[in-house]
């Protein structure tokens, strides 16, 4: 599986040690290192023990009830770690889209007229119930999406609950959020989400919409529908009024039909820039409100005065721990020229410690690629990068499972700005490393992209942080950290990374009309 590896030219950490005879202390240290390599890094399997039943077939969720699709088509939801079918998912038709939008339209007056503190009660109940069933959702997210269980368990599900808690607090305070203005909901919202953070993206969309009095038709990604449908069970448990949230499953045709529906008042989309442009064209002139959170080719910039161990760990967190499946992943690494050899050595050493394998094992750092199409796309980019002259480095244990969609964490050196791996979003655990000499050059190269979603700065100088952050063309700039999210902080991009914000006070604006 994959392509033959080119020989790595990353300098070994041994090159940093003085040459010549070694003392007894240093020799003993080497013996300890050898012993540690043999014993301390050999992890016993630690599989997740919670078993989550999944129905053989999944229907739609419309007007408060699970129901069959109007059509007869189903598509498989596949576990990307072993290619086994988890369930058959209904493909919603145009008639199903009409039913869901009509249900949302019917429920809108009652939900919008409900006092804010009453809407807040529903959101609080949803958040608490999600916390109570967190382990179940984490397992289902990992089975369906391929990301390690420790990420689903410790990040994705808690963050989803946090967004419902946070927006529950805003539901009765909208007049304070927009002082001096009369606040009204937008109406029926169509929300289309991707496969990289299935439940968290649903929470990002649903929570502010419901808090502001809107009703929703949600379409999860074709390959990761299970947690959204399981969330519908919670909506029933908390007795959310029928039609307030409807969930349609299906492929691109379902999403296109929902986005083009004339009774939809607002469209929110997270996904690829290519699809986002098509949705913007279809929404033009219709009067629909539109927010887009699209692709990215985000830069991480490491200055020579940075804490290098901290910076390298941030790079690892930003691109490898989520298999690169974050549109804001720091997939371009710019390193000041004087520290490039040291950073590459530390990066290689850290990558050797990453464990790739069964996502349900609590020891796993890097799980499976979500689907075969995306896996093939990543392989094509690896081949393109090498054919253009960049050097591919894949370190660590190269043995991968025989079944499933796997990619060894990788990085390229010798990358030029014109190379495809430096320009296009790969959406996989692949990093393009480049160097710079001056802050001005770093800014110019970091901004030389059609995207503008996120960026990272690594330096011990506060003045440099503020100067760089103010000039980087990115919606989110992390300073001496990366990929840290909070429900109270807005997230969104510039340029071809979309427009509008999700989260925080700014994220409420897209779901209200102000008079």
Backbone torsions as a table, in degrees:
resi	resn	phi	psi	omega
1	UNK	NA	135.3	178.9
2	UNK	90.6	-165.7	-176.5
3	UNK	-115.6	158.2	176.4
4	UNK	-60.4	144.3	-177.8
5	UNK	-87.0	139.4	169.7
6	UNK	-80.3	154.5	-178.0
7	UNK	-66.9	132.2	-179.4
8	UNK	-72.2	137.8	175.9
9	UNK	-109.3	12.4	178.3
10	UNK	-66.7	130.9	-179.3
11	UNK	-64.8	140.6	177.1
12	UNK	-72.3	152.4	175.0
13	UNK	-60.9	-23.7	179.4
14	UNK	-61.9	-27.1	-176.6
15	UNK	-67.7	-17.5	-179.6
16	UNK	-85.3	-6.7	-175.6
17	UNK	-92.5	148.5	179.6
18	UNK	-61.8	144.2	179.8
19	UNK	-83.3	162.0	176.2
20	UNK	109.7	-168.3	-177.0
21	UNK	-65.1	146.4	178.9
22	UNK	-103.6	140.6	175.9
23	UNK	-76.6	171.8	-179.0
24	UNK	-61.7	-38.1	-179.2
25	UNK	-62.9	-42.5	-179.6
26	UNK	-69.1	-39.2	178.4
27	UNK	-63.8	-41.3	177.6
28	UNK	-62.9	-38.1	178.5
29	UNK	-61.5	-41.4	178.8
30	UNK	-65.4	-39.3	178.5
31	UNK	-63.5	-38.2	177.5
32	UNK	-65.9	-41.1	179.0
33	UNK	-61.0	-41.2	179.2
34	UNK	-64.1	-42.1	178.7
35	UNK	-63.9	-41.3	179.7
36	UNK	-62.7	-40.0	-180.0
37	UNK	-62.8	-31.4	-177.6
38	UNK	-82.9	-28.3	-171.0
39	UNK	-116.7	-50.4	-170.3
40	UNK	-69.5	-25.6	-174.6
41	UNK	-99.9	11.5	178.8
42	UNK	-97.6	99.2	-174.6
43	UNK	-88.9	134.0	172.5
44	UNK	-77.1	149.4	178.9
45	UNK	-58.6	141.2	178.4
46	UNK	-134.2	68.3	-175.4
47	UNK	-69.8	146.3	173.7
48	UNK	-65.0	131.8	-174.2
49	UNK	-94.6	-14.1	-179.0
50	UNK	-72.5	128.9	178.7
51	UNK	-104.7	128.2	-177.9
52	UNK	-115.1	114.6	178.4
53	UNK	-70.2	141.9	178.8
54	UNK	-128.7	127.9	179.9
55	UNK	-64.0	149.0	-179.4
56	UNK	-64.0	-31.8	179.1
57	UNK	-135.6	143.6	-177.7
58	UNK	-118.4	134.4	175.9
59	UNK	-97.6	-162.7	178.6
60	UNK	-99.4	165.8	176.3
61	UNK	-120.7	105.3	-175.6
62	UNK	-133.5	131.9	175.5
63	UNK	56.7	38.3	173.8
64	UNK	86.7	0.3	-177.5
65	UNK	-134.2	151.2	170.2
66	UNK	-78.6	135.8	-175.3
67	UNK	-148.4	156.6	177.6
68	UNK	-73.0	160.4	175.4
69	UNK	-74.2	155.1	176.2
70	UNK	-66.8	-27.0	178.5
71	UNK	-95.5	-173.4	-177.1
72	UNK	-113.8	4.6	-173.2
73	UNK	-87.3	140.4	172.8
74	UNK	-131.9	155.0	174.4
75	UNK	-133.2	152.5	-174.9
76	UNK	-80.9	142.9	167.3
77	UNK	-101.3	117.4	-168.5
78	UNK	-107.6	136.0	171.7
79	UNK	-73.0	113.0	-174.4
80	UNK	-70.0	-12.3	-179.8
81	UNK	-81.1	-23.5	-179.5
82	UNK	-140.1	1.6	177.1
83	UNK	65.1	20.1	175.8
84	UNK	-86.4	146.0	-179.9
85	UNK	-78.0	123.2	178.4
86	UNK	-84.2	-39.4	-177.5
87	UNK	-167.3	162.0	173.0
88	UNK	-99.5	127.8	-173.9
89	UNK	-108.1	135.6	-179.6
90	UNK	-70.7	138.2	175.5
91	UNK	-96.3	109.0	-177.0
92	UNK	-66.8	139.7	179.4
93	UNK	-98.6	178.3	175.5
94	UNK	-59.6	-39.2	178.0
95	UNK	-62.8	-37.7	177.1
96	UNK	-66.1	-40.7	177.1
97	UNK	-61.0	-43.6	178.1
98	UNK	-60.0	-44.3	179.9
99	UNK	-62.1	-43.4	-177.8
100	UNK	-67.1	-42.9	-179.6
101	UNK	-67.0	-39.5	177.3
102	UNK	-63.7	-39.1	177.7
103	UNK	-64.2	-41.9	178.2
104	UNK	-65.8	-38.9	178.6
105	UNK	-65.1	-39.9	179.6
106	UNK	-66.4	-36.9	-177.1
107	UNK	-80.6	-15.1	-172.5
108	UNK	-59.3	-50.3	-176.5
109	UNK	-58.2	-44.1	-178.6
110	UNK	-66.7	-41.6	-179.3
111	UNK	-69.6	-40.3	179.9
112	UNK	-67.4	-32.8	-178.8
113	UNK	-80.0	-13.5	-179.4
114	UNK	-65.2	133.5	178.3
115	UNK	-56.3	147.7	-176.5
116	UNK	-56.0	-38.3	-178.6
117	UNK	-68.6	-24.6	176.2
118	UNK	-76.3	-40.2	174.5
119	UNK	-61.7	-37.7	179.3
120	UNK	-60.4	-37.0	-179.7
121	UNK	-60.4	-41.9	178.9
122	UNK	-63.3	-42.6	-179.5
123	UNK	-67.1	-39.2	176.4
124	UNK	-62.6	-43.1	178.9
125	UNK	-62.4	-42.3	179.9
126	UNK	-60.7	-46.5	-178.5
127	UNK	-62.9	-43.8	-179.1
128	UNK	-65.6	-42.2	-179.4
129	UNK	-66.8	-35.7	176.7
130	UNK	-64.1	-38.9	175.9
131	UNK	-63.4	-41.8	-179.1
132	UNK	-64.9	-31.1	-179.2
133	UNK	-105.9	23.1	-172.4
134	UNK	-60.3	-42.7	-177.0
135	UNK	-64.4	-39.6	177.3
136	UNK	-60.2	-46.5	-179.1
137	UNK	-66.9	-36.4	179.4
138	UNK	-63.5	-44.5	179.0
139	UNK	-62.6	-45.4	-178.9
140	UNK	-64.6	-38.7	178.7
141	UNK	-63.3	-41.6	-179.3
142	UNK	-70.4	-42.6	178.2
143	UNK	-60.4	-40.9	-173.9
144	UNK	-84.2	-31.8	-173.1
145	UNK	-104.2	-27.4	177.7
146	UNK	96.9	-6.2	-178.8
147	UNK	-79.9	154.4	-177.2
148	UNK	-57.6	145.2	-177.5
149	UNK	-61.2	-32.7	-178.2
150	UNK	-69.1	-26.2	175.0
151	UNK	-75.7	-44.8	177.8
152	UNK	-60.9	-42.9	-175.4
153	UNK	-72.2	-41.3	-171.2
154	UNK	-98.0	-16.4	-176.0
155	UNK	-123.9	-62.6	-168.4
156	UNK	-61.8	-51.7	-175.5
157	UNK	-71.2	-45.6	175.7
158	UNK	-59.3	-38.6	178.5
159	UNK	-66.3	-36.7	177.6
160	UNK	-62.7	-46.2	177.6
161	UNK	-61.4	-38.5	-179.2
162	UNK	-60.9	-38.4	-179.6
163	UNK	-66.8	-37.4	176.8
164	UNK	-68.9	-41.0	176.3
165	UNK	-60.2	-48.1	-176.1
166	UNK	-61.1	-47.7	-176.7
167	UNK	-74.9	-22.6	171.8
168	UNK	-60.3	-35.5	178.7
169	UNK	-68.4	-23.5	179.4
170	UNK	-86.1	-19.0	-169.3
171	UNK	-55.9	-36.6	-179.4
172	UNK	-103.9	16.7	-177.1
173	UNK	-127.0	18.9	-176.1
174	UNK	-64.9	-30.9	177.2
175	UNK	-65.3	-28.0	177.4
176	UNK	-82.6	-27.7	177.7
177	UNK	-68.1	-33.7	-179.3
178	UNK	-129.0	73.2	-173.2
179	UNK	-62.5	140.3	178.0
180	UNK	79.6	3.3	-179.0
181	UNK	-121.1	148.7	173.5
182	UNK	-85.6	124.7	-173.2
183	UNK	-103.3	127.2	176.6
184	UNK	-132.5	150.8	176.2
185	UNK	-68.8	156.4	178.5
186	UNK	-71.0	-41.5	-179.9
187	UNK	137.1	-132.6	179.0
188	UNK	-86.7	124.8	-176.1
189	UNK	-110.1	127.0	170.5
190	UNK	-95.6	126.9	-175.5
191	UNK	-128.2	124.2	-176.7
192	UNK	-120.3	124.7	-172.0
193	UNK	-122.5	159.7	-176.2
194	UNK	-93.9	-174.1	-174.9
195	UNK	-98.3	-3.3	-174.0
196	UNK	-78.6	-35.3	175.2
197	UNK	-134.1	72.6	-168.7
198	UNK	-56.4	-53.1	-177.1
199	UNK	-76.2	-39.9	180.0
200	UNK	-63.7	-41.5	177.4
201	UNK	-64.6	-36.3	175.9
202	UNK	-62.6	-42.3	178.9
203	UNK	-65.6	-40.3	177.4
204	UNK	-56.9	-37.0	-177.0
205	UNK	-85.8	-47.6	-173.3
206	UNK	-68.3	-45.0	-170.4
207	UNK	-58.4	-52.7	179.7
208	UNK	-67.3	-35.2	-180.0
209	UNK	-62.1	-46.5	-178.6
210	UNK	-70.0	-40.0	180.0
211	UNK	-60.0	-33.5	-177.7
212	UNK	-88.8	1.8	175.2
213	UNK	93.1	14.8	178.7
214	UNK	-90.0	162.4	168.5
215	UNK	-110.1	161.1	-164.5
216	UNK	-136.9	143.4	162.5
217	UNK	-118.9	114.1	-175.4
218	UNK	-104.7	133.5	173.1
219	UNK	-120.2	108.7	175.9
220	UNK	-74.3	168.9	178.3
221	UNK	-64.8	150.1	-177.3
222	UNK	-59.3	-35.6	-175.1
223	UNK	-90.6	-7.1	-177.9
224	UNK	-140.5	69.4	-177.0
225	UNK	-99.3	-12.4	-166.5
226	UNK	-68.6	-40.9	-178.4
227	UNK	-72.4	-30.8	175.9
228	UNK	-65.1	-42.5	178.0
229	UNK	-68.4	-33.8	176.0
230	UNK	-69.6	-31.2	175.6
231	UNK	-63.3	-32.5	177.3
232	UNK	-60.7	-31.5	175.6
233	UNK	-61.7	-40.2	177.4
234	UNK	-66.0	-37.4	178.0
235	UNK	-60.4	-36.8	175.1
236	UNK	-70.0	-41.2	-178.7
237	UNK	-61.3	-38.8	-178.9
238	UNK	-86.1	1.2	177.2
239	UNK	60.0	43.1	172.9
240	UNK	-61.2	134.8	-178.5
241	UNK	-53.1	137.8	-178.8
242	UNK	-55.4	140.3	176.0
243	UNK	87.4	-13.1	-179.5
244	UNK	-66.2	-40.8	173.7
245	UNK	-128.0	127.4	176.6
246	UNK	-124.5	142.2	-176.4
247	UNK	-125.7	121.1	179.0
248	UNK	-113.2	133.8	175.8
249	UNK	-107.5	154.5	-179.8
250	UNK	155.3	-178.5	-179.0
251	UNK	-93.4	-153.7	-177.2
252	UNK	-63.0	-32.2	-179.9
253	UNK	-64.9	-39.2	177.9
254	UNK	-64.8	-44.6	178.9
255	UNK	-62.2	-41.4	179.5
256	UNK	-65.2	-40.6	178.9
257	UNK	-65.2	-39.4	178.5
258	UNK	-67.3	-43.9	-178.6
259	UNK	-64.6	-32.9	-176.6
260	UNK	-89.7	-2.0	-174.9
261	UNK	-64.2	130.7	-175.6
262	UNK	-68.9	-18.0	-179.0
263	UNK	-92.7	4.5	175.6
264	UNK	-88.5	131.5	-177.8
265	UNK	-95.1	-27.9	-178.9
266	UNK	-142.4	141.4	177.6
267	UNK	-120.9	125.9	174.6
268	UNK	-121.1	127.0	-174.8
269	UNK	-133.9	134.5	168.4
270	UNK	-122.7	124.8	-177.4
271	UNK	170.6	-152.2	-174.9
272	UNK	-75.3	153.2	177.9
273	UNK	-63.4	-37.8	-179.8
274	UNK	-58.7	-49.2	179.3
275	UNK	-68.9	-37.6	178.9
276	UNK	-59.2	-39.0	178.0
277	UNK	-64.6	-40.0	178.4
278	UNK	-65.0	-40.2	179.1
279	UNK	-66.5	-37.9	178.0
280	UNK	-62.9	-39.0	178.0
281	UNK	-65.7	-42.2	-178.0
282	UNK	-69.6	-29.0	-178.8
283	UNK	-83.0	-18.2	-176.6
284	UNK	-61.0	128.9	177.1
285	UNK	81.8	0.3	-177.8
286	UNK	-94.1	-13.3	-175.9
287	UNK	86.3	-2.0	178.5
288	UNK	-70.4	139.3	168.4
289	UNK	-76.6	145.7	-173.0
290	UNK	-141.6	132.3	168.5
291	UNK	-130.5	141.0	-176.2
292	UNK	-132.3	130.0	171.3
293	UNK	-120.7	107.8	-166.3
294	UNK	-114.5	-154.5	-172.2
295	UNK	-72.6	175.0	179.6
296	UNK	-156.1	159.8	172.0
297	UNK	-139.2	67.7	-164.4
298	UNK	-76.0	140.0	179.7
299	UNK	-94.3	144.2	166.4
300	UNK	-112.8	126.2	-174.6
301	UNK	-116.9	118.2	-179.9
302	UNK	-110.1	117.7	176.9
303	UNK	-90.4	159.7	-175.8
304	UNK	-67.4	-16.6	178.2
305	UNK	-94.4	10.5	-178.9
306	UNK	-81.5	160.9	169.2
307	UNK	-77.2	104.7	-167.1
308	UNK	-68.0	-38.8	178.2
309	UNK	-62.5	-41.4	178.0
310	UNK	-65.0	-41.2	-179.0
311	UNK	-65.0	-44.3	-179.9
312	UNK	-64.3	-39.9	177.4
313	UNK	-63.4	-37.2	176.5
314	UNK	-64.9	-37.8	176.4
315	UNK	-62.9	-44.0	178.7
316	UNK	-59.7	-46.5	179.5
317	UNK	-62.4	-35.2	-173.3
318	UNK	-78.1	-23.7	-174.3
319	UNK	-126.2	-31.2	-172.3
320	UNK	-100.4	-35.9	-174.1
321	UNK	-69.2	-18.7	174.3
322	UNK	-110.9	24.9	-178.9
323	UNK	55.7	21.1	-176.8
324	UNK	73.7	8.7	-174.8
325	UNK	-88.7	42.2	175.9
326	UNK	-126.1	124.9	-177.1
327	UNK	-62.1	-22.0	177.4
328	UNK	-95.1	10.5	-178.4
329	UNK	-55.9	138.7	179.8
330	UNK	-77.8	72.3	-171.4
331	UNK	-83.3	-7.1	171.5
332	UNK	-115.4	123.2	179.8
333	UNK	-111.7	118.6	176.8
334	UNK	-106.5	121.9	-175.9
335	UNK	-120.7	132.3	178.3
336	UNK	-60.9	139.7	-166.0
337	UNK	-55.8	-39.5	-175.0
338	UNK	-66.1	-23.8	-177.7
339	UNK	-109.9	6.6	-176.4
340	UNK	-57.6	-49.0	-179.8
341	UNK	-59.5	-40.1	-179.3
342	UNK	-67.0	-42.8	179.7
343	UNK	-64.1	-42.3	179.1
344	UNK	-63.8	-38.5	177.4
345	UNK	-64.1	-43.9	178.4
346	UNK	-66.6	-37.6	179.3
347	UNK	-64.6	-44.2	179.6
348	UNK	-63.3	-44.5	-179.9
349	UNK	-61.0	-42.0	-178.8
350	UNK	-68.6	-37.8	179.8
351	UNK	-64.7	-31.0	179.0
352	UNK	-63.1	-24.0	-177.7
353	UNK	-87.8	-10.0	-179.1
354	UNK	-73.2	137.2	-179.1
355	UNK	-104.9	119.6	-179.8
356	UNK	-104.2	129.7	178.6
357	UNK	164.4	-149.8	-173.7
358	UNK	-51.6	115.8	-179.7
359	UNK	-61.9	-22.8	-179.5
360	UNK	-82.7	-2.8	175.2
361	UNK	-87.3	127.6	-176.4
362	UNK	-68.2	-13.2	175.9
363	UNK	-83.2	-16.2	-172.4
364	UNK	-69.9	133.8	175.8
365	UNK	-97.9	-38.6	-176.4
366	UNK	-124.7	118.3	-177.9
367	UNK	-91.8	-146.2	-175.0
368	UNK	-96.8	152.3	171.7
369	UNK	-68.5	142.2	-168.0
370	UNK	-61.9	-36.2	-176.0
371	UNK	-153.8	162.5	-175.4
372	UNK	-63.3	-39.8	-179.4
373	UNK	-59.7	-43.9	179.4
374	UNK	-69.0	-38.5	176.7
375	UNK	-58.7	-44.8	179.6
376	UNK	-64.8	-36.9	178.0
377	UNK	-61.3	-42.1	179.4
378	UNK	-64.6	-44.6	178.8
379	UNK	-59.8	-38.4	178.7
380	UNK	-64.2	-40.0	178.6
381	UNK	-66.9	-39.4	177.1
382	UNK	-60.3	-41.3	178.6
383	UNK	-67.3	-41.6	179.2
384	UNK	-63.4	-42.1	-180.0
385	UNK	-59.3	-43.3	179.7
386	UNK	-69.8	-37.8	-178.6
387	UNK	-67.7	-24.4	178.1
388	UNK	-86.8	-3.3	174.5
389	UNK	108.3	-3.6	176.3
390	UNK	-75.4	154.7	-178.0
391	UNK	-102.0	123.6	-178.7
392	UNK	-89.4	132.4	177.5
393	UNK	-119.3	121.7	173.9
394	UNK	-130.3	106.4	-174.0
395	UNK	-109.8	170.1	-179.8
396	UNK	89.5	-169.9	-178.8
397	UNK	-68.1	118.2	-176.6
398	UNK	-88.2	-3.7	-179.6
399	UNK	-79.1	123.7	-179.2
400	UNK	-121.9	157.0	179.4
401	UNK	-56.0	150.7	-178.6
402	UNK	-70.0	-33.5	-180.0
403	UNK	-111.9	152.9	-179.3
404	UNK	104.9	178.3	-175.5
405	UNK	-113.6	105.5	-170.7
406	UNK	-125.7	146.7	174.9
407	UNK	-142.1	124.8	177.7
408	UNK	-67.5	134.3	175.9
409	UNK	-53.4	132.1	-169.0
410	UNK	-136.7	156.6	167.6
411	UNK	-147.7	152.3	179.6
412	UNK	-107.8	138.7	166.5
413	UNK	-116.9	171.3	-176.1
414	UNK	68.0	28.6	-176.6
415	UNK	-87.3	133.9	174.0
416	UNK	-103.2	151.6	-179.0
417	UNK	-56.2	-25.1	-178.8
418	UNK	-82.2	-12.3	-178.5
419	UNK	-65.9	146.7	-177.6
420	UNK	-63.5	-32.9	-179.6
421	UNK	-72.1	-14.1	175.9
422	UNK	-94.8	-12.5	-174.1
423	UNK	-110.0	-36.0	-170.7
424	UNK	-106.4	149.7	179.7
425	UNK	-73.8	119.9	-178.0
426	UNK	-88.4	-35.7	-179.8
427	UNK	60.0	50.9	178.4
428	UNK	-160.4	175.2	-176.6
429	UNK	-78.6	61.1	-175.6
430	UNK	-130.8	127.5	-175.3
431	UNK	-117.3	136.3	175.0
432	UNK	-105.7	118.4	-175.5
433	UNK	-103.2	129.3	177.6
434	UNK	-136.4	164.7	-178.1
435	UNK	-117.1	164.9	174.9
436	UNK	-148.8	162.9	180.0
437	UNK	-106.7	-44.2	-174.8
438	UNK	-121.6	157.8	176.0
439	UNK	-56.3	-36.3	179.8
440	UNK	-63.6	-40.7	177.6
441	UNK	-66.4	-39.4	178.3
442	UNK	-61.1	-43.6	178.3
443	UNK	-62.1	-46.2	-177.8
444	UNK	-61.5	-42.7	-177.1
445	UNK	-75.1	-37.1	179.5
446	UNK	-65.6	-37.7	-178.4
447	UNK	-83.5	-5.4	-178.1
448	UNK	-81.2	68.0	-178.6
449	UNK	-159.1	149.3	176.4
450	UNK	-73.4	-10.3	-178.4
451	UNK	-94.1	165.6	178.0
452	UNK	-162.7	56.2	-175.2
453	UNK	-92.9	-53.7	-175.4
454	UNK	-149.9	167.9	177.7
455	UNK	-158.8	159.9	176.9
456	UNK	-131.4	141.3	179.3
457	UNK	-124.4	133.4	-179.6
458	UNK	-126.0	106.7	179.7
459	UNK	-162.7	153.1	176.1
460	UNK	-90.7	1.1	-177.7
461	UNK	-99.9	113.6	-179.0
462	UNK	-61.6	-39.5	-179.6
463	UNK	-63.0	-36.8	179.4
464	UNK	-68.0	-37.5	177.7
465	UNK	-58.5	-50.3	-177.4
466	UNK	-66.5	-38.8	179.1
467	UNK	-64.2	-46.2	-179.0
468	UNK	-68.9	-44.7	-177.4
469	UNK	-61.3	-36.6	-179.3
470	UNK	-70.9	-19.1	-176.0
471	UNK	-111.1	-10.1	175.6
472	UNK	-73.5	135.5	-178.9
473	UNK	-90.0	76.5	-177.3
474	UNK	-147.5	144.6	-178.9
475	UNK	-71.5	-31.4	179.5
476	UNK	-129.2	129.7	176.6
477	UNK	-123.8	117.1	176.2
478	UNK	-94.4	139.2	-177.9
479	UNK	-116.6	116.4	-178.4
480	UNK	56.4	31.0	171.7
481	UNK	-164.1	175.6	178.4
482	UNK	-158.2	148.2	176.7
483	UNK	58.4	40.2	175.7
484	UNK	-104.0	125.7	-175.7
485	UNK	-119.8	153.1	175.6
486	UNK	-150.0	141.3	-176.8
487	UNK	-62.6	-24.3	-178.0
488	UNK	-87.3	-3.0	-178.6
489	UNK	-107.3	132.4	179.8
490	UNK	-72.0	148.4	178.6
491	UNK	-134.8	136.1	178.2
492	UNK	170.6	178.1	-172.5
493	UNK	-127.1	-179.5	173.8
494	UNK	-120.1	174.4	176.1
495	UNK	51.7	-132.6	-176.6
496	UNK	-81.3	9.1	173.5
497	UNK	-91.2	5.1	172.8
498	UNK	106.7	-169.6	178.8
499	UNK	-151.9	157.8	-173.9
500	UNK	95.1	162.6	-178.7
501	UNK	-128.3	150.1	176.3
502	UNK	-125.3	132.2	-177.2
503	UNK	97.1	152.7	177.4
504	UNK	69.9	-176.4	177.0
505	UNK	-60.1	-38.8	-178.4
506	UNK	-63.0	-32.4	-179.3
507	UNK	-70.0	-21.3	177.3
508	UNK	-70.0	-29.3	-171.9
509	UNK	-58.8	-33.1	-177.2
510	UNK	-71.3	-13.4	-174.6
511	UNK	-113.2	17.3	177.5
512	UNK	-135.3	154.5	167.1
513	UNK	-106.5	135.3	-177.9
514	UNK	-113.4	134.1	178.1
515	UNK	-125.3	NA	NA
